[in-house]
Amino acid sequence: MLERLLQVEEPPVRILVAESDQIAGYAALTTDYSLWSGARYGHLDCLFVAKEYRGRGVGQILFLKVREEAHSAGCVRLEWQTPDWNCQATEFYRRNGAECLSKTRFVLQLDDG
């Protein structure tokens, strides 16, 4: 499904991949429009670094590239979420200047999957 999605003329997601001798990590960026702020924003859907590559700057590079991609797409801000138990991710984002905003996340399953 992802392969088909990325082959459309204007894919709804941008996937950045860090490679060494194998895939070291990846990040996925989508964009949306906020009626609240009246501006386009980027959503970092996922930033993942394989365990053996953590602490080597891979996450930093991916995060900076996502910021660049979002900015070049006309986004005025970047948003994402991470589980509150993921302390390493939380500290990583804070070190990179991110601010933590508390929200309640709701999920409503729309299919049987």
Beta strands, then each sheet from edge to edge (+ up, - down):
strand 1: 14-19
strand 2: 23-34
strand 3: 39-49
strand 4: 77-79
sheet 1: 1+ 2- 3+ 4+
end
